[in-house]
Amino acid sequence: MDLSLPLAFTVGLFSAVHCIGMCGGIMGALSYGLPPALRQNSTRFLLFLLAYNCGRILSYAVAGALIGLLGSALLEALGPGQGHRWLQWFAALIMVLIGLHVAGWLPRLAQVERIGAPLWRLLEPLGRRMMPVESVLQALAYGAVWGWLPCGLVYTMLISTATKVGPLDGALYMAAFGLGTLPSVLATGMLAGRLYRYAQNSYLKVAVGLIIIVMGLLTLWYPGLLDMTTYQQTNIQ
């Protein structure tokens, strides 16, 4: 039984404080940027917010597919047994570091986000040209650009995706994580960014950080949690 998809979803779900803090301002600005008549229509408003987030999650899946290809190459180079465990342990350790960062105990880890800065400098002007958003397809396209915004937590999950064997597994893993982030980001949009101030609560940040740390430690203690099927097969061999 492979528990990697439920784990990815759970990490996304419990990262609500980070997601609101990171994307709350963006989601609030996108909400306010929609025409007043559209915002007053709850059904259409929700449809546009879903389109933004579907585009974002689609980009996560594409990135996951690319890293899944890299994971296949690494496993082939390192060997399917010990190499797979090394990748899992590394991903688990990175998850612990991100938990420390979310809790506010390792602020310098935010520098990891600089890795994606060059790509974001290319994509950000494209997003600006899409404004103002006036159609669902336009919202979907803008969300796809937004999904490449540098984010330490997303990078953590992408590193974990290196343990996946192939692009499909990588895409599903990152899509599961994206779906986990959906409730908090969607709620922020529905409330026009008013949840942002709650995300700055230090006690809440510590609690969320500890949850992510515990998850990282669990995967470090038992690496097969990230991909139990593969782990069992390699142990049998």
SEZA-822438 format. One record per residue (C-alpha): x, y, z; residue number from 1. Coordinates in pm, 1 decimal. Layout:
<pts>
<pt><px>X</px><py>Y</py><pz>Z</pz><seq>NUM</seq></pt>
...
</pts>
This chain:
<pts>
<pt><px>0.0</px><py>0.0</py><pz>0.0</pz><seq>1</seq></pt>
<pt><px>144.1</px><py>333.9</py><pz>-111.4</pz><seq>2</seq></pt>
<pt><px>75.6</px><py>610.7</py><pz>141.5</pz><seq>3</seq></pt>
<pt><px>265.7</px><py>881.6</py><pz>-44.4</pz><seq>4</seq></pt>
<pt><px>-43.6</px><py>1050.4</py><pz>-193.6</pz><seq>5</seq></pt>
<pt><px>-232.5</px><py>1076.4</py><pz>140.6</pz><seq>6</seq></pt>
<pt><px>88.8</px><py>1203.7</py><pz>298.7</pz><seq>7</seq></pt>
<pt><px>133.2</px><py>1470.7</py><pz>31.1</pz><seq>8</seq></pt>
<pt><px>-230.7</px><py>1577.2</py><pz>72.8</pz><seq>9</seq></pt>
<pt><px>-191.1</px><py>1594.2</py><pz>452.5</pz><seq>10</seq></pt>
<pt><px>122.8</px><py>1809.8</py><pz>427.9</pz><seq>11</seq></pt>
<pt><px>-69.1</px><py>2047.5</py><pz>202.0</pz><seq>12</seq></pt>
<pt><px>-365.9</px><py>2050.7</py><pz>438.9</pz><seq>13</seq></pt>
<pt><px>-161.0</px><py>2123.8</py><pz>750.3</pz><seq>14</seq></pt>
<pt><px>45.6</px><py>2390.9</py><pz>576.5</pz><seq>15</seq></pt>
<pt><px>-255.0</px><py>2623.6</py><pz>585.8</pz><seq>16</seq></pt>
<pt><px>-74.9</px><py>2892.6</py><pz>787.1</pz><seq>17</seq></pt>
<pt><px>215.3</px><py>2899.1</py><pz>544.8</pz><seq>18</seq></pt>
<pt><px>-13.9</px><py>2899.7</py><pz>240.3</pz><seq>19</seq></pt>
<pt><px>-227.8</px><py>3183.2</py><pz>374.4</pz><seq>20</seq></pt>
<pt><px>81.3</px><py>3382.7</py><pz>465.2</pz><seq>21</seq></pt>
<pt><px>245.7</px><py>3316.9</py><pz>128.8</pz><seq>22</seq></pt>
<pt><px>-56.0</px><py>3339.2</py><pz>-101.3</pz><seq>23</seq></pt>
<pt><px>-308.9</px><py>3527.6</py><pz>110.4</pz><seq>24</seq></pt>
<pt><px>-213.4</px><py>3865.6</py><pz>-28.0</pz><seq>25</seq></pt>
<pt><px>-216.4</px><py>3733.7</py><pz>-384.0</pz><seq>26</seq></pt>
<pt><px>-551.1</px><py>3560.9</py><pz>-342.3</pz><seq>27</seq></pt>
<pt><px>-699.6</px><py>3868.8</py><pz>-178.1</pz><seq>28</seq></pt>
<pt><px>-572.6</px><py>4093.4</py><pz>-460.2</pz><seq>29</seq></pt>
<pt><px>-711.7</px><py>3855.5</py><pz>-723.0</pz><seq>30</seq></pt>
<pt><px>-1047.8</px><py>3851.8</py><pz>-545.4</pz><seq>31</seq></pt>
<pt><px>-1067.3</px><py>4229.7</py><pz>-525.6</pz><seq>32</seq></pt>
<pt><px>-948.4</px><py>4254.1</py><pz>-885.3</pz><seq>33</seq></pt>
<pt><px>-1261.4</px><py>4079.8</py><pz>-1015.5</pz><seq>34</seq></pt>
<pt><px>-1554.2</px><py>4302.1</py><pz>-1119.3</pz><seq>35</seq></pt>
<pt><px>-1786.9</px><py>4391.9</py><pz>-826.0</pz><seq>36</seq></pt>
<pt><px>-2087.4</px><py>4238.4</py><pz>-1002.4</pz><seq>37</seq></pt>
<pt><px>-1903.5</px><py>3908.5</py><pz>-1034.8</pz><seq>38</seq></pt>
<pt><px>-1796.6</px><py>3910.2</py><pz>-668.3</pz><seq>39</seq></pt>
<pt><px>-2157.7</px><py>3956.2</py><pz>-564.5</pz><seq>40</seq></pt>
<pt><px>-2255.5</px><py>3641.6</py><pz>-755.1</pz><seq>41</seq></pt>
<pt><px>-2136.5</px><py>3367.6</py><pz>-517.7</pz><seq>42</seq></pt>
<pt><px>-2145.7</px><py>3089.9</py><pz>-777.1</pz><seq>43</seq></pt>
<pt><px>-1945.7</px><py>3277.1</py><pz>-1041.5</pz><seq>44</seq></pt>
<pt><px>-1707.0</px><py>3413.5</py><pz>-779.3</pz><seq>45</seq></pt>
<pt><px>-1633.8</px><py>3061.2</py><pz>-653.1</pz><seq>46</seq></pt>
<pt><px>-1589.1</px><py>2940.1</py><pz>-1012.1</pz><seq>47</seq></pt>
<pt><px>-1321.8</px><py>3201.9</py><pz>-1078.5</pz><seq>48</seq></pt>
<pt><px>-1141.5</px><py>3121.6</py><pz>-752.8</pz><seq>49</seq></pt>
<pt><px>-1147.1</px><py>2751.2</py><pz>-839.1</pz><seq>50</seq></pt>
<pt><px>-1006.8</px><py>2830.8</py><pz>-1183.2</pz><seq>51</seq></pt>
<pt><px>-717.2</px><py>3025.5</py><pz>-1027.3</pz><seq>52</seq></pt>
<pt><px>-636.9</px><py>2734.1</py><pz>-798.8</pz><seq>53</seq></pt>
<pt><px>-683.4</px><py>2464.6</py><pz>-1062.4</pz><seq>54</seq></pt>
<pt><px>-424.1</px><py>2645.4</py><pz>-1274.0</pz><seq>55</seq></pt>
<pt><px>-189.7</px><py>2662.5</py><pz>-973.8</pz><seq>56</seq></pt>
<pt><px>-229.9</px><py>2291.4</py><pz>-897.3</pz><seq>57</seq></pt>
<pt><px>-180.9</px><py>2205.4</py><pz>-1264.6</pz><seq>58</seq></pt>
<pt><px>157.1</px><py>2379.9</py><pz>-1255.8</pz><seq>59</seq></pt>
<pt><px>249.7</px><py>2181.9</py><pz>-943.4</pz><seq>60</seq></pt>
<pt><px>162.5</px><py>1862.9</py><pz>-1131.1</pz><seq>61</seq></pt>
<pt><px>374.6</px><py>1963.6</py><pz>-1431.6</pz><seq>62</seq></pt>
<pt><px>670.2</px><py>2038.5</py><pz>-1203.3</pz><seq>63</seq></pt>
<pt><px>613.5</px><py>1705.6</py><pz>-1028.8</pz><seq>64</seq></pt>
<pt><px>618.4</px><py>1523.8</py><pz>-1361.0</pz><seq>65</seq></pt>
<pt><px>951.6</px><py>1684.8</py><pz>-1450.4</pz><seq>66</seq></pt>
<pt><px>1108.3</px><py>1594.8</py><pz>-1114.3</pz><seq>67</seq></pt>
<pt><px>960.6</px><py>1244.2</py><pz>-1147.2</pz><seq>68</seq></pt>
<pt><px>1165.8</px><py>1204.6</py><pz>-1464.9</pz><seq>69</seq></pt>
<pt><px>1473.3</px><py>1318.5</py><pz>-1273.5</pz><seq>70</seq></pt>
<pt><px>1388.2</px><py>1070.7</py><pz>-996.4</pz><seq>71</seq></pt>
<pt><px>1382.8</px><py>786.7</py><pz>-1246.6</pz><seq>72</seq></pt>
<pt><px>1726.8</px><py>886.2</py><pz>-1374.9</pz><seq>73</seq></pt>
<pt><px>1868.5</px><py>915.6</py><pz>-1021.8</pz><seq>74</seq></pt>
<pt><px>1731.5</px><py>577.3</py><pz>-921.3</pz><seq>75</seq></pt>
<pt><px>1880.3</px><py>420.1</py><pz>-1229.8</pz><seq>76</seq></pt>
<pt><px>2217.3</px><py>578.0</py><pz>-1151.5</pz><seq>77</seq></pt>
<pt><px>2217.1</px><py>501.7</py><pz>-778.1</pz><seq>78</seq></pt>
<pt><px>2046.8</px><py>164.4</py><pz>-793.7</pz><seq>79</seq></pt>
<pt><px>1686.8</px><py>80.1</py><pz>-703.0</pz><seq>80</seq></pt>
<pt><px>1762.6</px><py>-25.4</py><pz>-345.1</pz><seq>81</seq></pt>
<pt><px>1990.5</px><py>200.5</py><pz>-144.0</pz><seq>82</seq></pt>
<pt><px>1955.0</px><py>488.4</py><pz>-389.5</pz><seq>83</seq></pt>
<pt><px>1578.8</px><py>501.3</py><pz>-333.2</pz><seq>84</seq></pt>
<pt><px>1626.9</px><py>511.0</py><pz>43.0</pz><seq>85</seq></pt>
<pt><px>1886.3</px><py>789.3</py><pz>16.5</pz><seq>86</seq></pt>
<pt><px>1643.2</px><py>1004.0</py><pz>-178.9</pz><seq>87</seq></pt>
<pt><px>1366.0</px><py>937.5</py><pz>73.0</pz><seq>88</seq></pt>
<pt><px>1586.1</px><py>1021.8</py><pz>370.9</pz><seq>89</seq></pt>
<pt><px>1700.8</px><py>1342.7</py><pz>203.7</pz><seq>90</seq></pt>
<pt><px>1340.2</px><py>1444.8</py><pz>130.6</pz><seq>91</seq></pt>
<pt><px>1243.3</px><py>1370.8</py><pz>491.1</pz><seq>92</seq></pt>
<pt><px>1527.3</px><py>1584.4</py><pz>627.5</pz><seq>93</seq></pt>
<pt><px>1431.5</px><py>1873.7</py><pz>399.6</pz><seq>94</seq></pt>
<pt><px>1071.8</px><py>1845.5</py><pz>524.7</pz><seq>95</seq></pt>
<pt><px>1197.6</px><py>1878.6</py><pz>883.6</pz><seq>96</seq></pt>
<pt><px>1395.4</px><py>2190.2</py><pz>786.4</pz><seq>97</seq></pt>
<pt><px>1086.7</px><py>2343.7</py><pz>626.4</pz><seq>98</seq></pt>
<pt><px>889.2</px><py>2269.4</py><pz>943.4</pz><seq>99</seq></pt>
<pt><px>1152.5</px><py>2457.2</py><pz>1141.4</pz><seq>100</seq></pt>
<pt><px>1122.3</px><py>2745.2</py><pz>896.4</pz><seq>101</seq></pt>
<pt><px>741.3</px><py>2759.0</py><pz>914.5</pz><seq>102</seq></pt>
<pt><px>763.1</px><py>2759.7</py><pz>1295.0</pz><seq>103</seq></pt>
<pt><px>995.1</px><py>3060.2</py><pz>1272.5</pz><seq>104</seq></pt>
<pt><px>1302.8</px><py>2877.6</py><pz>1403.9</pz><seq>105</seq></pt>
<pt><px>1496.8</px><py>2870.7</py><pz>1077.1</pz><seq>106</seq></pt>
<pt><px>1418.1</px><py>3193.5</py><pz>887.3</pz><seq>107</seq></pt>
<pt><px>1724.0</px><py>3168.8</py><pz>661.3</pz><seq>108</seq></pt>
<pt><px>1571.9</px><py>2871.9</py><pz>483.5</pz><seq>109</seq></pt>
<pt><px>1362.6</px><py>3123.0</py><pz>288.1</pz><seq>110</seq></pt>
<pt><px>1673.0</px><py>3174.0</py><pz>75.8</pz><seq>111</seq></pt>
<pt><px>1591.7</px><py>2839.8</py><pz>-89.7</pz><seq>112</seq></pt>
<pt><px>1317.9</px><py>3026.0</py><pz>-275.2</pz><seq>113</seq></pt>
<pt><px>1586.4</px><py>3212.5</py><pz>-470.0</pz><seq>114</seq></pt>
<pt><px>1633.8</px><py>2898.0</py><pz>-679.1</pz><seq>115</seq></pt>
<pt><px>1314.4</px><py>2972.1</py><pz>-866.1</pz><seq>116</seq></pt>
<pt><px>1368.6</px><py>3348.4</py><pz>-891.4</pz><seq>117</seq></pt>
<pt><px>1509.8</px><py>3346.0</py><pz>-1248.8</pz><seq>118</seq></pt>
<pt><px>1212.2</px><py>3149.2</py><pz>-1382.6</pz><seq>119</seq></pt>
<pt><px>968.2</px><py>3371.4</py><pz>-1193.2</pz><seq>120</seq></pt>
<pt><px>1126.6</px><py>3685.1</py><pz>-1343.0</pz><seq>121</seq></pt>
<pt><px>1039.9</px><py>3544.4</py><pz>-1685.4</pz><seq>122</seq></pt>
<pt><px>684.3</px><py>3441.3</py><pz>-1596.7</pz><seq>123</seq></pt>
<pt><px>574.7</px><py>3730.6</py><pz>-1374.6</pz><seq>124</seq></pt>
<pt><px>540.3</px><py>3982.0</py><pz>-1665.1</pz><seq>125</seq></pt>
<pt><px>323.2</px><py>3726.3</py><pz>-1846.0</pz><seq>126</seq></pt>
<pt><px>90.1</px><py>3718.7</py><pz>-1546.2</pz><seq>127</seq></pt>
<pt><px>71.5</px><py>4098.8</py><pz>-1540.7</pz><seq>128</seq></pt>
<pt><px>-35.1</px><py>4104.1</py><pz>-1905.9</pz><seq>129</seq></pt>
<pt><px>-330.3</px><py>3878.6</py><pz>-1819.0</pz><seq>130</seq></pt>
<pt><px>-476.4</px><py>4136.6</py><pz>-1583.1</pz><seq>131</seq></pt>
<pt><px>-755.6</px><py>4223.8</py><pz>-1541.6</pz><seq>132</seq></pt>
<pt><px>-899.6</px><py>3872.1</py><pz>-1542.7</pz><seq>133</seq></pt>
<pt><px>-1236.7</px><py>3866.4</py><pz>-1717.2</pz><seq>134</seq></pt>
<pt><px>-1300.3</px><py>3499.2</py><pz>-1802.8</pz><seq>135</seq></pt>
<pt><px>-1267.4</px><py>3158.5</py><pz>-1638.0</pz><seq>136</seq></pt>
<pt><px>-1007.1</px><py>3047.6</py><pz>-1894.7</pz><seq>137</seq></pt>
<pt><px>-807.5</px><py>3361.2</py><pz>-1823.6</pz><seq>138</seq></pt>
<pt><px>-825.3</px><py>3284.1</py><pz>-1450.3</pz><seq>139</seq></pt>
<pt><px>-705.1</px><py>2928.9</py><pz>-1519.8</pz><seq>140</seq></pt>
<pt><px>-410.6</px><py>3059.7</py><pz>-1724.2</pz><seq>141</seq></pt>
<pt><px>-319.6</px><py>3314.5</py><pz>-1456.7</pz><seq>142</seq></pt>
<pt><px>-332.3</px><py>3040.2</py><pz>-1193.4</pz><seq>143</seq></pt>
<pt><px>-93.9</px><py>2831.1</py><pz>-1404.3</pz><seq>144</seq></pt>
<pt><px>155.4</px><py>3119.6</py><pz>-1395.7</pz><seq>145</seq></pt>
<pt><px>97.6</px><py>3176.1</py><pz>-1023.5</pz><seq>146</seq></pt>
<pt><px>185.2</px><py>2810.1</py><pz>-959.0</pz><seq>147</seq></pt>
<pt><px>550.3</px><py>2882.2</py><pz>-1042.9</pz><seq>148</seq></pt>
<pt><px>582.7</px><py>3149.1</py><pz>-771.3</pz><seq>149</seq></pt>
<pt><px>893.0</px><py>3055.7</py><pz>-563.5</pz><seq>150</seq></pt>
<pt><px>781.0</px><py>2882.1</py><pz>-243.1</pz><seq>151</seq></pt>
<pt><px>998.7</px><py>2690.7</py><pz>0.5</pz><seq>152</seq></pt>
<pt><px>723.6</px><py>2448.1</py><pz>94.1</pz><seq>153</seq></pt>
<pt><px>649.0</px><py>2364.4</py><pz>-269.2</pz><seq>154</seq></pt>
<pt><px>1020.6</px><py>2310.4</py><pz>-329.7</pz><seq>155</seq></pt>
<pt><px>1026.7</px><py>2068.6</py><pz>-36.3</pz><seq>156</seq></pt>
<pt><px>753.1</px><py>1861.2</py><pz>-188.9</pz><seq>157</seq></pt>
<pt><px>930.8</px><py>1872.1</py><pz>-525.3</pz><seq>158</seq></pt>
<pt><px>1242.7</px><py>1731.1</py><pz>-361.5</pz><seq>159</seq></pt>
<pt><px>1025.4</px><py>1455.2</py><pz>-217.3</pz><seq>160</seq></pt>
<pt><px>896.4</px><py>1394.8</py><pz>-569.5</pz><seq>161</seq></pt>
<pt><px>1246.3</px><py>1276.8</py><pz>-664.4</pz><seq>162</seq></pt>
<pt><px>1153.5</px><py>950.2</py><pz>-489.2</pz><seq>163</seq></pt>
<pt><px>876.2</px><py>892.7</py><pz>-744.1</pz><seq>164</seq></pt>
<pt><px>939.4</px><py>659.3</py><pz>-1035.9</pz><seq>165</seq></pt>
<pt><px>836.2</px><py>843.3</py><pz>-1349.9</pz><seq>166</seq></pt>
<pt><px>640.4</px><py>1152.9</py><pz>-1451.3</pz><seq>167</seq></pt>
<pt><px>291.7</px><py>1017.2</py><pz>-1374.1</pz><seq>168</seq></pt>
<pt><px>374.3</px><py>933.5</py><pz>-1012.4</pz><seq>169</seq></pt>
<pt><px>546.6</px><py>1270.0</py><pz>-973.3</pz><seq>170</seq></pt>
<pt><px>250.7</px><py>1458.9</py><pz>-1117.6</pz><seq>171</seq></pt>
<pt><px>-0.1</px><py>1275.9</py><pz>-895.0</pz><seq>172</seq></pt>
<pt><px>213.7</px><py>1338.4</py><pz>-586.2</pz><seq>173</seq></pt>
<pt><px>231.9</px><py>1712.9</py><pz>-643.8</pz><seq>174</seq></pt>
<pt><px>-135.3</px><py>1729.6</py><pz>-744.3</pz><seq>175</seq></pt>
<pt><px>-225.7</px><py>1563.0</py><pz>-412.6</pz><seq>176</seq></pt>
<pt><px>-19.0</px><py>1823.0</py><pz>-227.1</pz><seq>177</seq></pt>
<pt><px>-185.9</px><py>2103.1</py><pz>-423.9</pz><seq>178</seq></pt>
<pt><px>-531.9</px><py>1969.5</py><pz>-342.1</pz><seq>179</seq></pt>
<pt><px>-434.4</px><py>1971.8</py><pz>25.4</pz><seq>180</seq></pt>
<pt><px>-355.8</px><py>2343.5</py><pz>3.9</pz><seq>181</seq></pt>
<pt><px>-683.1</px><py>2416.8</py><pz>-174.9</pz><seq>182</seq></pt>
<pt><px>-914.6</px><py>2466.5</py><pz>128.9</pz><seq>183</seq></pt>
<pt><px>-697.3</px><py>2730.4</py><pz>296.7</pz><seq>184</seq></pt>
<pt><px>-613.0</px><py>2923.8</py><pz>-20.5</pz><seq>185</seq></pt>
<pt><px>-972.0</px><py>2905.4</py><pz>-144.7</pz><seq>186</seq></pt>
<pt><px>-1105.9</px><py>3025.4</py><pz>191.5</pz><seq>187</seq></pt>
<pt><px>-863.2</px><py>3316.4</py><pz>179.1</pz><seq>188</seq></pt>
<pt><px>-1002.1</px><py>3413.6</py><pz>-160.2</pz><seq>189</seq></pt>
<pt><px>-1363.1</px><py>3382.3</py><pz>-46.8</pz><seq>190</seq></pt>
<pt><px>-1290.1</px><py>3608.1</py><pz>249.7</pz><seq>191</seq></pt>
<pt><px>-1093.1</px><py>3849.4</py><pz>28.1</pz><seq>192</seq></pt>
<pt><px>-767.7</px><py>3802.1</py><pz>217.6</pz><seq>193</seq></pt>
<pt><px>-910.2</px><py>3859.4</py><pz>567.1</pz><seq>194</seq></pt>
<pt><px>-752.4</px><py>3535.4</py><pz>694.9</pz><seq>195</seq></pt>
<pt><px>-406.5</px><py>3677.0</py><pz>631.7</pz><seq>196</seq></pt>
<pt><px>-372.4</px><py>3840.5</py><pz>973.7</pz><seq>197</seq></pt>
<pt><px>-455.7</px><py>3512.1</py><pz>1147.3</pz><seq>198</seq></pt>
<pt><px>-174.4</px><py>3340.5</py><pz>957.6</pz><seq>199</seq></pt>
<pt><px>72.7</px><py>3574.8</py><pz>1130.1</pz><seq>200</seq></pt>
<pt><px>-11.4</px><py>3429.1</py><pz>1474.2</pz><seq>201</seq></pt>
<pt><px>319.2</px><py>3297.1</py><pz>1614.4</pz><seq>202</seq></pt>
<pt><px>152.2</px><py>3016.5</py><pz>1813.8</pz><seq>203</seq></pt>
<pt><px>-26.8</px><py>2895.8</py><pz>1503.0</pz><seq>204</seq></pt>
<pt><px>297.2</px><py>2901.7</py><pz>1305.3</pz><seq>205</seq></pt>
<pt><px>473.2</px><py>2693.5</py><pz>1570.0</pz><seq>206</seq></pt>
<pt><px>190.1</px><py>2441.2</py><pz>1576.6</pz><seq>207</seq></pt>
<pt><px>193.9</px><py>2400.3</py><pz>1198.2</pz><seq>208</seq></pt>
<pt><px>573.4</px><py>2384.5</py><pz>1192.6</pz><seq>209</seq></pt>
<pt><px>571.3</px><py>2109.1</py><pz>1455.9</pz><seq>210</seq></pt>
<pt><px>317.7</px><py>1909.5</py><pz>1254.4</pz><seq>211</seq></pt>
<pt><px>540.8</px><py>1925.6</py><pz>946.0</pz><seq>212</seq></pt>
<pt><px>846.7</px><py>1834.2</py><pz>1155.7</pz><seq>213</seq></pt>
<pt><px>667.5</px><py>1529.6</py><pz>1296.9</pz><seq>214</seq></pt>
<pt><px>574.0</px><py>1420.7</py><pz>946.0</pz><seq>215</seq></pt>
<pt><px>933.4</px><py>1461.1</py><pz>836.5</pz><seq>216</seq></pt>
<pt><px>1058.8</px><py>1259.7</py><pz>1133.1</pz><seq>217</seq></pt>
<pt><px>807.2</px><py>985.8</py><pz>1061.7</pz><seq>218</seq></pt>
<pt><px>930.7</px><py>954.5</py><pz>703.3</pz><seq>219</seq></pt>
<pt><px>1290.0</px><py>961.9</py><pz>832.1</pz><seq>220</seq></pt>
<pt><px>1217.4</px><py>688.3</py><pz>1086.1</pz><seq>221</seq></pt>
<pt><px>1029.1</px><py>482.2</py><pz>828.7</pz><seq>222</seq></pt>
<pt><px>1120.5</px><py>593.7</py><pz>476.1</pz><seq>223</seq></pt>
<pt><px>871.7</px><py>353.1</py><pz>321.6</pz><seq>224</seq></pt>
<pt><px>592.9</px><py>592.9</py><pz>422.4</pz><seq>225</seq></pt>
<pt><px>673.3</px><py>799.0</py><pz>113.2</pz><seq>226</seq></pt>
<pt><px>646.3</px><py>500.1</py><pz>-117.5</pz><seq>227</seq></pt>
<pt><px>572.2</px><py>185.1</py><pz>77.3</pz><seq>228</seq></pt>
<pt><px>528.8</px><py>-41.9</py><pz>-221.4</pz><seq>229</seq></pt>
<pt><px>871.1</px><py>35.9</py><pz>-366.5</pz><seq>230</seq></pt>
<pt><px>1031.8</px><py>20.1</py><pz>-23.1</pz><seq>231</seq></pt>
<pt><px>894.1</px><py>-325.6</py><pz>44.5</pz><seq>232</seq></pt>
<pt><px>1002.6</px><py>-450.5</py><pz>-297.1</pz><seq>233</seq></pt>
<pt><px>1358.4</px><py>-323.4</py><pz>-254.1</pz><seq>234</seq></pt>
<pt><px>1379.0</px><py>-480.2</py><pz>92.3</pz><seq>235</seq></pt>
<pt><px>1258.3</px><py>-812.8</py><pz>-41.3</pz><seq>236</seq></pt>
<pt><px>1532.5</px><py>-799.3</py><pz>-304.2</pz><seq>237</seq></pt>
</pts>
